[in-house]
Amino acid sequence: MTPAITTSMSKVPTPEIAMDQGFASALGRVSAISSEGKVKQAAEQLVATALVQPILASMTRTPFREGPFAPGPVEKRFMPLLHRHLSDRIVSSSNFGLVKALTDQLTPRPTVEVTA
């Protein structure tokens, strides 16, 4: 009987294994975020979606966007995606007081019992 031949190809991960490893690393990054970090992320998403995105949308709806300046079909289709991306970047890159207030209100505080 001949011994099994091992090649360098046997060490190359299959696409399924590579996907599982990528998924596991993504899960590790998500679970590494503290609960306060998760609350801050949720507050940033809320402010971006409820406040900044509508402001950006109203800025692009002007009466001057008619005739030759009217948006084309691609611009109409992808402008909401651009607004979403910009609002996420605006909120995460600046120090919004509303995000801090929401984070403070939603973060559980340790309770102290006072007994007399």
C-alpha positions in Angstrom: 0.0 0.0 0.0 1.3 3.4 -0.9 1.2 6.3 1.5 -1.3 9.1 0.9 0.2 12.0 -1.0 -0.5 15.4 0.5 -0.2 18.4 -1.7 -0.4 22.1 -1.1 -3.9 22.0 -2.7 -5.2 20.1 0.3 -4.5 23.1 2.5 -6.5 25.5 0.4 -9.8 26.2 2.0 -12.9 25.4 -0.1 -15.3 28.4 -0.8 -17.7 27.0 1.7 -15.1 27.0 4.5 -13.9 30.4 3.5 -17.4 31.8 3.7 -17.9 30.2 7.1 -14.7 31.8 8.3 -15.7 35.2 7.0 -19.2 34.8 8.6 -17.6 33.8 11.9 -15.2 36.8 11.8 -18.2 39.1 11.1 -20.1 37.6 14.0 -17.0 38.1 16.2 -16.9 41.8 15.3 -20.6 42.3 16.1 -20.4 40.5 19.4 -17.3 42.4 20.3 -19.3 45.7 20.3 -20.4 46.6 23.8 -24.1 47.1 24.7 -23.5 50.8 24.9 -21.9 50.7 21.4 -25.0 48.9 20.1 -27.3 51.5 21.6 -25.2 54.3 20.1 -25.3 52.6 16.7 -29.1 52.3 16.9 -29.4 55.9 18.0 -27.2 57.0 15.1 -29.4 55.0 12.6 -32.6 56.5 14.1 -31.3 60.1 13.8 -30.0 59.4 10.3 -33.2 57.9 9.1 -35.7 60.1 10.9 -34.0 63.5 10.8 -31.1 63.8 8.3 -32.5 61.7 5.4 -35.7 63.7 5.1 -33.7 67.0 5.2 -31.5 65.8 2.4 -34.5 64.6 0.4 -36.3 68.0 0.8 -33.1 69.8 -0.4 -33.1 67.9 -3.7 -36.8 68.5 -4.3 -36.6 72.1 -5.7 -38.6 73.8 -8.4 -35.4 74.3 -10.3 -35.1 70.6 -11.1 -37.5 70.7 -14.1 -36.9 70.7 -17.8 -33.3 70.2 -18.7 -32.3 69.9 -15.1 -34.9 67.3 -14.3 -33.4 64.1 -12.8 -33.0 61.1 -15.1 -34.3 57.6 -14.3 -31.0 56.5 -12.8 -30.8 59.6 -10.6 -34.4 59.0 -9.4 -33.6 55.4 -8.6 -30.4 55.9 -6.8 -30.9 59.2 -5.0 -32.5 57.6 -1.9 -29.4 55.3 -1.6 -27.1 58.3 -1.8 -29.2 60.1 0.8 -29.0 57.1 3.1 -25.3 56.8 2.7 -24.7 60.6 3.3 -27.0 60.7 6.3 -25.2 57.8 7.9 -21.9 59.4 7.3 -23.1 62.8 8.6 -24.4 61.4 11.8 -21.5 59.1 12.5 -18.8 61.6 11.8 -20.2 64.5 13.8 -21.1 64.9 17.4 -24.9 65.0 17.3 -26.4 66.1 20.7 -29.5 64.1 19.8 -27.6 60.9 19.4 -25.9 61.4 22.8 -29.2 62.2 24.4 -30.8 59.0 22.9 -27.8 56.9 23.9 -28.0 58.3 27.5 -31.7 57.6 27.7 -31.5 54.1 26.2 -28.4 52.9 28.0 -29.4 50.9 31.1 -28.0 52.4 34.3 -27.1 50.4 37.3 -29.6 50.8 40.1 -28.7 51.4 43.6 -31.1 50.4 46.4 -31.1 52.6 49.5 -32.3 50.9 52.6 -33.1 52.8 55.7 
